[in-house]
């Protein structure tokens, strides 16, 4: 579970009844993304049963705990689970049953991270909250994931003539002696800058790139001639597309033999979509079979229900709000690439991922 992301964006699950919790990027004893509990902190993750990554009750949720390098005292951490309805935990009428894994061994000095498990057996609980308690006089760090950036090392794959799909005002791929890149957007610069005022300053700094922007349909890529590109890059864009199998098929046609599709895609379990039911092969096959290219109202309703219940479906549709059409993990995405490789569309693939991180990288090489 990506505690760092939950804390950093202050997800609605988070409640601080005592003390504080803050997102931290740590360097000792090893680099990590996580959170720091203040001394005496008591922090709740309310409605944790809604998290997709906890629905199969994994014993190890990938958290390690340790004292910060500058700690001057001891600390210990407990994970409590309170069932919101507990027919199997405390009998009829007991809706606040508590399970406790016990007090973790107090830490007296900074050292190697220690695995922090949680009481995954919840009986017949209909729902549960997770509570983190720091019983000691010192702050304590919980590392929820290693430092990881799926964009690292991609530069060598983004050479030749290519296109970056949907970069907004802050493209990743920069032109150079051996990089001729264009940036594809669905609307003119003036229109999307008015929609994303917070990016206007970045766009001004990169004004010299504006002449490289073109307007077109990202799913069809019909503005690009077939077999004209060496690479297609997108970051946090692919999940917005309906009919992902057909999209990748279209993109493959635009690549020269051996050309590459390179994507960075959010892992729905560890980003703001952490409550969303994951997309399945039947979803992708149905869209491929029907040839659909646009978002159905049901997708807006699904996104609203699990990710942003404070919105209305009608308002999202009226504003043409950019929602995620599908919800991937690095494992589920393998099904898509395997199918396309079997069909001869691509020759091979590589997926770059790390536990509890909010996104992963994918590289697909077009078949000769």
N, C-alpha and C positions, 0 to 999 in steps of 0.2 A: 504494500500500500504506500502511495507516494505522499508521505506526511509533509514533506517540504512544500509541494505544490498546494496542498490543502491549506497550510498555514499562510503561505505567501499571498495567495489571492483571497484569503479569509472566506473560505467556503462556508455556506450557511450551516454546515454541520457543527462548526466550531463554537464552543462556549467556554469562557474562562470564569469559573466560579471563585477561584483563588489563584493569586499569582498570575504569571504570564507565560505565554509560549511565543517564540519568534522563530521565523525561518532562518536558517544559517547555512552558509557554505563553509565547511570546515576543511582544514588542511592537516590536522594532527589528530590521532596518530597516522591517519591517511586521509586523502581527499574524499569528501562526501557531501551529499545534499541531505539536509535533515532539519531538525528543530531543537531548540534549547528550552528546557523547562526551568523556570526560576525556582529558587528554594521554596519549598512548601506549596508548589503549584498543584492545582487540581483542575484538570482540563477535560472537558467532555467533547466527544464526537457523537453528536446526537443522530439517531437514525442510521447508524453504521450498517445495519442489515441491508440498506438500499445499495451499498457499494457492490458493483459487479464482481470485484476481485475477492469479496468475502462470501459470495453466495455458495461456494463449495466448501466453506469453512476450512481453509488451509491452516495447518498448525504453525507453519513458518511464514510470516507475512513480510519477511525481509528486513526487519528492524534489528539494529544493534545499538547498544547503549554504552556510554563511557563518560568519564569525567573530562571536562575541557582541560586543555593543557595548563591554563592559568588557575585551575581550581585550588582552593586553599582548605577545603574541608571534605567531608565524605558526603555521599548521596546514595539514594536507592530509588528504584522506580517500581511501581506496581501498575499492572493493567487490570482494571475491574470491568466486568461486563454486567450491565443491568438489563434484564429482559423487560421489554415493555408489555408483554403478555406472556405469562409463564405457567401454562396449564401443567407442563411436565416438570416444573422446577419448584413450585411451592403450593400447588393445589389451587382450587377454585378461589378466586378473589385476590390472590396474591399477584399483583401486577408490578412489583418492584423487586423481584427476586434478584439476588446478587451472587455472581460467581467470582471468585478471586483465585488467581493462579498462585497466590502467595507473594510474599515480599522477596524481591530479587536480592541476592547477596549484596550488602552495602559495598560501595566502591570507596576505597581509601586513598587511591592515587591514580593519576592518569595511566592508561595502559591500553592493551588491545581491546577492541570492541567485543562485547559479550552478546550472544544471541538473546533476544527478548521475544519469547513466545507468548501466546495469549490463550485464554480458556475457550478453545474453539467448540467444545461440546456444549450445546445449548438446549439439549432436550427438545421440548416442543414449543420453544419460544416463538411467538409470531414476529417479534422484532427485538432489537437490542440497541443499547448505547454502549460506547466504549469510554472508559474514564482512565486518564493517565494521572498518576499521583507521584510526586517527588517528595519523599518523606525526609530527605536530608537537608542539612544546612547549606549545601553547595548546589549550584546549578548543575544540570546534567544534560548531556547531548544524546539525542536519538538520531542515528544515521539511518535514513530510510532507503537510500540508494547511493551507489558510487557516482562520482562525477562522470558525466557522459554527454557527449555532443555528437549526434549522428552526422552532422555536417563536416566534422573534422576528417581530413584526408580525401575529400571529394574533388578537390581542385584538379587533380590529375585526370579525372574522368570527364571533366567539363572543358574539353579542348576542341578546337575546330569551329565549325559553324553550328550555332544552336539557338535555342529559345528558352527563356524562363517564363513559365506560365504563372500569371497572377502574382507578381512580386509587390504590387502596391507601390508605395513611394520608396521602398527600401529593398532594392534587389540584392540578391546574394552573389550572382555571377557577374564579375566585372570584365569589361572588354580588355584585351591585351594583344600582344604581338601574335599570339597563336589562339586567340579567342575572339570570335566574331559573334556577338550575342545580340538578340533582340528581345524585347519584353512585351508579352502579350497581355492585354487587359480587355475586358468586355465593354468598357465605356471610355470616352475621351478623358484626357488628363484633367481638364477643368471640372468634369462631373464627379470623378471619384475623389479629387482633392476636397471638394465641398462636402463629401460624405465622411471624410476622414481628416478633419482639421488637425488632429493631434500629430499627423504625419507630414504636415505641410512644411515644417522646418527642415525635416530630413530631405524632402523632395527638392527644396531650394538649394541645399548643399550639393545635390546631385543633378543640378539642372543640366549639366553637360550630357547627361544620359537621356534626356527627354526625347531627343530626336530618334532614339532607338525604340521607342514605344510604338506598338501597332495595335489596332483594334481587331478583335476577332472572337470566334467561338472556341473556347478552350477545349471543349469535349470533341469537337470535330477537327480542329486545327486545319480548316480548309483554306486558310490564308497562306499555308506553306505547301509548296509543291511536293509531290511524293519523292521519296529518296533524296531529299535536299539537305537533311540535317545530320550532324554528328552526335548531337545530344539534345534531350528535352529535360529540363529541370523544373521541379515544383516543390515548394515547401509549405505544408499545411494548406494545401489546395485540393488534393485528390479526394479527400473525404467529403468534399462538397458535391462531388459528381454523382449523378444517377448513372446506372448502367456501366459499372467499372470495367467489365470484360470488354465491352465494345469500345470504351474510351481508349484502353490500352491497345486494342486492335487498330484503332485509327492512328494512334501515336506511332505504332510500329511502322505503318505505311510511310510515314514522313521521314523515317530514319534510313540512312544508307546502311547496307549490310555491315553488321558489327557495331552500328550506332547504339547509343545507350539512353534508356529512360532512367533518370535518377530522381527519386522522390524522398521527401521527409514527411512522415505521416504520424499524426497523434495516435498514441495507444489509448483507446477509450477508457481503459481501466484506471489510468493514472493521470488524466487531465480533467477538465471541468465536466466532461461527459461520463464521469466515473459511475453514475447510476444507470447509464443507458444499457439496455439489453443489446448484446453484440449482434451485428449482422451475420447472416448465415449463408451458405452456398445457395440455398433455395431462393433467397432474395436476389442474388446476383444472376442466377439462371433465369428467373422469371423476367427480370428486366431485359436481359439479353433476348429472350424469346419474344417478348412483346415489342421490343424496339423502342422503349420509352426513353425520353431524354430530359423530361422536365419533372420538377418536384410535385408530387401529389400532395393534396391537403393533409392526408394521413401522416406524411413525414413531418410536416410542421407540427401537427398535434403530438406526435411521439416525442419530437425534440423538446417541445414546450413542457410536456408532462414530466419528463425525467430530468431535464437540464435546467429549465427556466420556468417553473410553475407560476411565477409572478406575472408572466406575460399572458396574452390571449392569442389563440391560434389566428383569429381574424386580423389582429393587429400585425402579427408577423407576416402574414400573407400580403396585407395592404402595403407594408413597407418593403416588400420583397427582401425581407431580412435574410442574411446569409447564414444558413444553418448547415449542420452536417447531415448529409444524406445517408451515410453509412458509418458504422462504428467498427474499427478494426483493432486487432492485436497483431503483433509480429507473427504469431503462429497462424492465425486465421488467414492472413494475407498469403501464406505459403500455398493455400488451396488455389487462389487465383493464379499465381504465377505457374504452379504445376500444370494447371489446365491449359494455359497459354503455351507453355513449352511443349506439352503433349500435342497441341494443334500445330506446332511448327512455327508459331508466331515469334517466339523468342528462343534463344539457344541455351541460355543459362541465367542464373540470378545470384545475387548476394543480398542478405539481409543483415543489417548492423543494428543490434539491439542490446539493451542492458536492463536488468530487473528494476521494476518500480520507477522507470523513467517515463516521462510524458510523451516521448515520440521515438520513432525508429526510422532507420534509413533503408531504402531499397534501391538496388541497381538491377536493371534488366538489359541484357544484350540482345539486339535483334539477330535473328538467324540469318545466315548468309543466303 
